[in-house]
Amino acid sequence: MAEFFSFLKVFVGCSTLLFLAMLILLALPASRLRTVGLELTKYAMVFGLVVLLCSPLDLLPGLPIDDLFYVIGAILTGRSALKDRESRHLFDEIEMAELRQRAKGAGDVHQN
């Protein structure tokens, strides 16, 4: 029993640190770390909803309505995570193009 409580203590401590890290990420308005963190959180939510779908735990025993909500939530959250990933890659490409343009402009100044 002592092993379970030590596991529970470590689990609660890690969960608290993860929660605090997510709060800090949400406070950063235009940060790459925020977008990556939120994307990973959405993927973790999809995983959690799939696990809930496969688990015998039900909010409404005997009715498959909660399983339907899990599926719909997983699909919508997954689509949102993929959309975030696409927009992050687009912003990365735009930033790389701007850096190349600046480097090209700096090279032209040094040649003159």
C-alpha positions as CSV (number, residue, x, y, z in Angstrom):
1,M,0.0,0.0,0.0
2,A,2.9,2.3,0.7
3,E,4.1,1.8,-2.9
4,F,0.8,3.0,-4.2
5,F,0.8,6.1,-2.1
6,S,4.4,6.9,-3.2
7,F,3.3,6.4,-6.8
8,L,0.3,8.6,-6.2
9,K,2.5,11.3,-4.7
10,V,4.8,11.3,-7.7
11,F,1.8,11.3,-10.1
12,V,0.2,14.3,-8.4
13,G,3.5,16.2,-8.3
14,C,4.1,15.6,-12.0
15,S,0.6,16.4,-12.9
16,T,0.8,19.7,-11.0
17,L,4.0,20.6,-12.8
18,L,2.5,19.8,-16.1
19,F,-0.6,21.9,-15.3
20,L,1.6,24.9,-14.2
21,A,3.7,24.6,-17.4
22,M,0.5,24.7,-19.5
23,L,-0.7,27.8,-17.6
24,I,2.6,29.5,-18.4
25,L,2.4,28.5,-22.0
26,L,-1.1,29.9,-22.2
27,A,0.1,33.2,-20.8
28,L,2.7,33.6,-23.7
29,P,0.6,35.2,-26.5
30,A,2.8,34.8,-29.6
31,S,5.3,32.1,-28.7
32,R,6.3,29.0,-30.7
33,L,6.5,27.1,-27.5
34,R,2.8,28.0,-26.8
35,T,1.7,26.7,-30.2
36,V,3.7,23.5,-29.9
37,G,2.5,23.0,-26.3
38,L,-1.1,23.5,-27.2
39,E,-0.8,21.1,-30.2
40,L,0.7,18.4,-28.0
41,T,-2.0,19.0,-25.4
42,K,-4.7,18.5,-28.1
43,Y,-3.0,15.2,-29.2
44,A,-3.0,14.1,-25.5
45,M,-6.7,14.9,-25.3
46,V,-7.3,12.8,-28.4
47,F,-5.4,9.9,-26.8
48,G,-7.3,10.3,-23.5
49,L,-10.7,10.3,-25.3
50,V,-9.7,7.2,-27.3
51,V,-8.7,5.5,-24.0
52,L,-12.0,6.5,-22.5
53,L,-13.8,5.1,-25.5
54,C,-12.1,1.7,-25.0
55,S,-12.5,1.7,-21.2
56,P,-15.5,0.2,-19.4
57,L,-16.1,3.5,-17.6
58,D,-19.3,5.2,-18.7
59,L,-20.9,8.5,-17.7
60,L,-24.3,7.0,-18.6
61,P,-24.2,3.2,-18.0
62,G,-26.2,1.2,-20.5
63,L,-26.4,4.0,-23.1
64,P,-23.8,4.4,-25.8
65,I,-24.3,8.2,-25.9
66,D,-21.2,9.0,-24.0
67,D,-19.1,6.9,-26.4
68,L,-20.5,8.9,-29.2
69,F,-19.4,12.1,-27.5
70,Y,-15.9,10.6,-27.0
71,V,-15.7,9.9,-30.7
72,I,-16.9,13.3,-31.7
73,G,-14.6,15.0,-29.3
74,A,-11.6,13.0,-30.4
75,I,-12.3,13.8,-34.1
76,L,-12.8,17.5,-33.5
77,T,-9.8,17.8,-31.2
78,G,-7.6,15.9,-33.7
79,R,-8.8,18.1,-36.6
80,S,-8.0,21.2,-34.5
81,A,-4.5,19.8,-33.6
82,L,-3.8,19.1,-37.3
83,K,-4.9,22.6,-38.2
84,D,-2.6,24.1,-35.6
85,R,0.2,22.0,-37.0
86,E,-0.4,23.2,-40.6
87,S,-0.5,26.9,-39.5
88,R,2.7,26.4,-37.4
89,H,4.5,25.0,-40.5
90,L,3.2,27.8,-42.6
91,F,4.5,30.4,-40.1
92,D,7.8,28.6,-40.0
93,E,8.1,28.7,-43.8
94,I,7.2,32.4,-43.8
95,E,9.8,33.1,-41.2
96,M,12.5,31.2,-43.1
97,A,11.6,33.1,-46.3
98,E,12.0,36.4,-44.4
99,L,15.3,35.3,-42.9
100,R,16.6,34.3,-46.3
101,Q,15.5,37.7,-47.7
102,R,17.3,39.5,-44.9
103,A,20.4,37.4,-45.4
104,K,20.3,38.2,-49.1
105,G,19.8,41.9,-48.4
106,A,22.8,41.9,-46.0
107,G,24.9,40.1,-48.6
108,D,24.1,42.8,-51.1
109,V,25.1,45.6,-48.7
110,H,28.5,43.9,-48.0
111,Q,29.2,43.5,-51.7
112,N,28.8,47.2,-52.4
